[in-house]
Amino acid sequence: MRTGRSKRIWWVAGAFTLCVLGALLFVVLYRPGEPRLEGRPLSYWLGQLEPTVITHTHSIKNWPSHKFRDQAAVMSWISHSTQVHDHSSRVLRTAGPECLPMLLARLTAKPTRIESGFLRRCAYYIWLSDSLPMEEYNDREIRRGQALTAMILLGEGAAPLVPQLAILAAEDKDDAVHRAASHALFMLAPDEFRRVRAKR
């Protein structure tokens, strides 16, 4: 009797686990409610872009820095990154206004603690990956830089974001969000950028 009951419990637990995993997989793969371009969610295309990161000196630099296993791995990474960036750039240039709220949300997300890139490090050490994220690897900052790249690619298509960007650029701060918003405003509406900066 107990054996039959134990089997039923295990069956119920197994079915519940499969349902949970299925739901998580659906959310990860399809992201219901997220704008889609060419059948894929917006976040997929953003994740393929080369981020634009504005430093404290307001210069532009590429992100992230990697430690590579050998020169062949460097060349492979450059080739692959260039290809996926170019493809995603072409797709994102066609993005509609429904994508703008997500871009602004990513751009204005507040900095968090430095991410360790734990899984990527594990993959490197067991030879599943040829690149290792450096200590300063920060996923939130990369996502912000990719949103900034997307806004620049959209150009006039991102014009509805100018009022929000102007507010952020007018703030008397010097953090990652302020620098990214200021650069986006300068690229999208240089006259508005100069007007905002003149008031500071």
C-alpha positions, -999 to +999 in steps of 0.1 A: +000+000+000+028+024+009+047+015-022+017+024-044+012+057-025+049+065-028+048+060-066+018+083-069+036+110-049+067+106-072+045+108-103+028+139-091+061+155-081+076+146-115+046+160-134+047+192-114+085+196-120+080+191-158+052+217-158+074+242-140+103+235-163+081+238-194+067+271-182+102+285-176+114+272-210+084+289-226+091+322-209+128+321-218+123+311-254+092+331-263+090+359-237+053+365-241+045+402-244+079+412-256+082+428-291+093+403-317+114+409-348+117+383-375+101+358-351+125+364-323+121+385-291+137+419-290+160+408-262+176+382-285+186+409-311+198+433-284+220+405-270+238+402-303+248+439-305+282+453-297+276+475-266+285+512-266+298+520-231+305+556-221+333+559-196+338+585-169+358+606-193+328+604-217+347+585-243+333+555-262+347+521-257+338+486-267+327+460-241+334+435-228+371+426-224+379+390-226+407+367-218+412+343-247+427+309-247+448+316-278+451+338-309+428+315-330+401+320-303+405+358-306+401+357-344+371+334-341+354+357-315+360+388-336+346+372-367+315+358-350+308+390-330+311+411-362+287+388-381+260+387-354+263+424-347+259+433-384+229+410-387+212+423-356+219+459-366+200+453-399+171+438-380+169+465-353+169+493-378+134+481-387+122+481-351+089+499-344+079+522-316+067+493-295+103+485-289+112+518-274+100+513-238+122+482-235+152+501-248+146+530-223+141+505-194+175+488-202+193+521-206+180+535-173+184+503-152+204+513-121+239+497-117+241+466-095+269+447-080+296+434-104+284+402-120+308+372-117+300+355-149+301+323-129+287+300-156+309+314-183+339+309-161+330+273-155+325+268-193+360+282-199+377+260-173+362+228-186+370+238-222+335+245-234+343+281-242+375+298-255+369+331-238+368+342-201+351+373-189+374+397-171+369+407-135+351+439-144+324+419-164+291+435-156+260+421-173+238+452-164+263+476-180+266+455-211+228+455-215+227+493-211+254+496-237+235+474-261+203+495-256+224+526-264+237+510-296+201+502-306+189+537-300+217+551-322+209+525-349+172+536-349+181+573-353+149+592-360+129+561-350+140+566-314+129+603-315+100+597-291+126+589-264+141+624-266+120+640-238+129+613-213+165+614-223+166+652-219+154+648-183+181+623-176+207+644-193+197+674-172+203+657-139+235+668-121+249+633-119+279+614-132+269+578-133+265+552-160+228+560-167+234+597-170+263+593-193+245+568-216+214+590-217+234+621-225+252+604-253+219+590-267+204+625-266+234+640-283+232+614-311+194+617-316+188+654-310+221+674-307+203+708-305+182+695-275+214+682-259+231+716-262+200+733-248+199+710-218+236+712-211+236+750-213+212+751-183+235+731-161 
